């Protein structure tokens, strides 16, 4: 992937270890090239 990040859903900041332990809602953000097309997606976890 060109870009891959895991962020908090409500503010897009990086989650701290404490927040991960508290099951704060997260979002996975990703971007990748497939031929000439750039794919961008997100997944709430």
C-alpha positions in Angstrom: 0.0 0.0 0.0 1.0 3.6 -0.5 -0.6 4.6 2.8 -1.9 2.7 5.8 -2.9 4.1 9.1 -5.0 3.3 12.1 -6.7 6.2 13.7 -9.4 7.1 16.3 -12.8 7.4 14.6 -13.9 10.7 16.3 -10.8 12.8 15.7 -8.4 10.8 13.4 -5.5 11.0 16.0 -3.3 8.0 16.6 -4.7 5.9 19.4 -2.6 5.6 22.6 -2.0 2.2 24.2 -4.6 3.1 26.9 -7.2 3.9 24.3 -6.5 0.6 22.6 -7.1 -1.2 25.9 -10.4 0.7 26.3 -11.6 -0.4 22.9 -11.9 3.1 21.5 -13.6 3.0 18.0 -10.9 3.0 15.3 -10.7 3.4 11.6 -8.2 1.8 9.2 -7.3 4.2 6.3 -5.5 2.8 3.2 -4.5 3.9 -0.2 -2.8 1.9 -3.0 -2.2 2.0 -6.7 -3.7 -0.7 -9.0 -2.3 0.1 -12.5 -3.1 3.7 -13.2 -5.9 3.8 -10.6 -5.4 4.9 -7.0 -7.7 3.1 -4.6 -8.6 4.8 -1.3 -10.7 3.1 1.4 -11.5 3.1 5.1 -12.8 0.5 7.4 -14.3 1.1 10.9 -13.3 -1.4 13.5 
